[in-house]
Amino acid sequence: MSQQRRRQDFAASGSAGPSPVDNSHPQTISTGARVAIGVSIGLIVAVIIALATAFIWPGWADKLANNQQQENVEPTVKRRKAIAPSTSVTPLPSSATELVKHMPDTVGAYARKGIEESSNWKNAKPIEEHTITYSTGTDHGSVTLVVAQWPEADTAGTEYQKLVSHLTGEKVEAGNVRVAGNITGAYQFHRVGSTGGIALWRNDTCIFQVSGPFDAVKEFYTSFPL
């Protein structure tokens, strides 16, 4: 009975015909349309003005273009230009030790010219010590390298500190020697007199000292691979 009543009520309400259209707010609709049109026109005018002045003042379009170009450019990595020696390398003697064999044939524009055993640091009792001459083939393009090795890094470190304390001239540079991110020694570079230079560094159990013209010494020790 209740279901029948609901169906009847629905039928009754549906038989009343379509609902009348409410035209009581025509002014509100018209005003909203005019506001929307006005906003659109305002936006278009603002865009036109921005485009017209973008490259005149304050120049933000140029800055934006430049920033986009910079973002698209890959970073440039500066590399040291390889310089081939202009003179030949003197072959190693047949009696060359493993330490001597590990010394580079060339260092930048410098080529090995002569090698001999030496005893500059004999009081510190190194396992071996050698003096090697490197040259570019020019009159003022030669440096002298002294290299020695000790059985332990601590012993080499103690001797390095003694040698540093006896260096003369003006200290120009100093710092740590690193191999694969690990500190394996230290270095110092001194100006000697008006034209000379000397660089001293330790790498683990070895000590190196190069002397010669100031610019030549700096170029040599910064290019030396050990």
Rosetta blueprint (number, residue, H / E / L):
1 M L
2 S H
3 Q H
4 Q H
5 R H
6 R H
7 R H
8 Q H
9 D H
10 F H
11 A H
12 A H
13 S H
14 G H
15 S L
16 A L
17 G L
18 P L
19 S L
20 P L
21 V L
22 D L
23 N L
24 S L
25 H L
26 P H
27 Q H
28 T H
29 I H
30 S H
31 T H
32 G H
33 A H
34 R H
35 V H
36 A H
37 I H
38 G H
39 V H
40 S H
41 I H
42 G H
43 L H
44 I H
45 V H
46 A H
47 V H
48 I H
49 I H
50 A H
51 L H
52 A H
53 T H
54 A L
55 F L
56 I L
57 W L
58 P L
59 G L
60 W H
61 A H
62 D H
63 K H
64 L H
65 A H
66 N H
67 N H
68 Q H
69 Q H
70 Q H
71 E H
72 N H
73 V L
74 E L
75 P L
76 T L
77 V L
78 K L
79 R L
80 R L
81 K L
82 A L
83 I L
84 A L
85 P L
86 S L
87 T L
88 S L
89 V L
90 T L
91 P L
92 L L
93 P L
94 S L
95 S L
96 A L
97 T L
98 E H
99 L H
100 V H
101 K H
102 H H
103 M L
104 P L
105 D L
106 T E
107 V E
108 G L
109 A L
110 Y E
111 A E
112 R E
113 K E
114 G E
115 I E
116 E E
117 E E
118 S L
119 S L
120 N L
121 W L
122 K H
123 N H
124 A H
125 K L
126 P L
127 I L
128 E E
129 E E
130 H E
131 T E
132 I E
133 T E
134 Y E
135 S E
136 T L
137 G L
138 T L
139 D L
140 H L
141 G L
142 S E
143 V E
144 T E
145 L E
146 V E
147 V E
148 A E
149 Q E
150 W L
151 P L
152 E L
153 A H
154 D H
155 T H
156 A H
157 G H
158 T H
159 E H
160 Y H
161 Q H
162 K H
163 L H
164 V H
165 S H
166 H L
167 L L
168 T L
169 G L
170 E E
171 K E
172 V E
173 E E
174 A E
175 G E
176 N E
177 V E
178 R E
179 V E
180 A L
181 G L
182 N E
183 I E
184 T E
185 G E
186 A E
187 Y E
188 Q E
189 F E
190 H E
191 R E
192 V E
193 G L
194 S L
195 T L
196 G E
197 G E
198 I E
199 A E
200 L E
201 W E
202 R E
203 N E
204 D L
205 T L
206 C E
207 I E
208 F E
209 Q E
210 V E
211 S E
212 G E
213 P E
214 F H
215 D H
216 A H
217 V H
218 K H
219 E H
220 F H
221 Y H
222 T H
223 S H
224 F L
225 P L
226 L L
